[in-house]
Amino acid sequence: MIEYENLGKLNRPFFDEYKKSFETVLDSGWYILGNQVAEFEKEFAAFCGVKYCVGVANGLEALTISLKAFDFPAGSEVIVPSNTYIATILAIVNANLKPVLVEPEITTYNIDVSKIENAITSKTKAIMPVHLYGRMANMPAIIEIAKKYNLKIVEDAAQAHNASINGKKVGSWGEFTAFSFYPTKNLGALGDAGAITTDNEELYNKVKALRNYGSNIKYHNEYIGENSRLSEVQASFLRIKLKKLEEITCHKEKLADIYYSMLSGTDFILPAKLEGYRHVYHIFNIRSKRRDELKSFLLENGVKTEIHYPVAPNRQLAMKGILDNFETPIAEEIHNTTLSLPISYFHTEQDIEQVCDVLRKFNNK
Ligand SMILES: *Cc1c(COP(=O)(O)O)cnc(C)c1O
């Protein structure tokens, strides 16, 4: 059986270092907002090519706190792609703002920049691009639009650590970039964790306070904050994995190359290749009209897959009364046809060749 993901296997190469660093943290007696978090923040900011990083509890909080930092009037509109993971939209709703859906491109699965201006109203305050599956949205175009209409940009990079456009890394483009270090992500911790990056000192000081009761000086509370701190233990694990992130990314690129070469000439629709964009393949998806049949066939032949995502945000029960007014045929098409193939750090080239053999068998039958 070829698994879709196995977090034990994925982390095994790091076990010895994890154990040592766990002991270091244990011995230090300092478990919240200590040296490990401070060092990780410095190292991750440097990795992204940005001045500041603030560790938080998870990716959803990274998104929510970023939005809250602007103090937009309640009910202000935020533009977001219609095919994103629910967390991006929950962050908008949790910050008392109104999500406005814009359809993605069917080729890249990222927000269609040609449709953004039509969605802008006098209430629009921000754009939230989502770098879905590990490829960045068209940030140069989004920045142009944001400048023209005086909008802020909060990026959802939960799936895109180490992605870049023409060598400029994710995390260094908009006002804020939100990251998740959920264990399955390309840079994954061993529990919940997240971070926000920014180049703006004032915004940095604000989100740093917001994650910690709205306080930058102990027992002095400047803002209505929350408790959303990154744990010392998780930060120490993340420092170890960050050193291997480039290697993890290269491994995934190698596996993706096998999919591209062995699946060329089949009926499956592969992710479009874009000049200048580094796709980090948090997810390698293909699309097929016979997706459900294909998923069963793969399972019968020993290959586990996933669907990201089976239900569009505006079809979710929780979004009743919030996203009712949006027609999203392109998102629907993606949700109905997409299938995520195995592409973990622990998979070998032989594993992926085996997956491709089964896919080709299906294609020819
Ligand atoms: C994982 C993910 C999140 C949320 O991250 P958590 O750490 O689970 O809160 C947000 N957006 C996207 C696109 C994600 O994939």
The ligand as a Gaussian input file, in Angstrom:
#p B3LYP/6-31G(d) Opt

LIG

0 1
 C       -3.793000      24.439000       6.834000
 C       -4.369000      25.663000       6.269000
 C       -4.818000      26.720000       7.072000
 C       -4.987000      26.635000       8.571000
 O       -3.891000      26.273000       9.295000
 P       -4.068000      25.657000      10.776000
 O       -2.690000      25.677000      11.314000
 O       -4.638000      24.287000      10.623000
 O       -4.980000      26.566000      11.536000
 C       -5.227000      27.890000       6.470000
 N       -5.248000      28.015000       5.127000
 C       -4.859000      27.021000       4.315000
 C       -4.884000      27.236000       2.836000
 C       -4.434000      25.801000       4.849000
 O       -4.058000      24.813000       4.037000

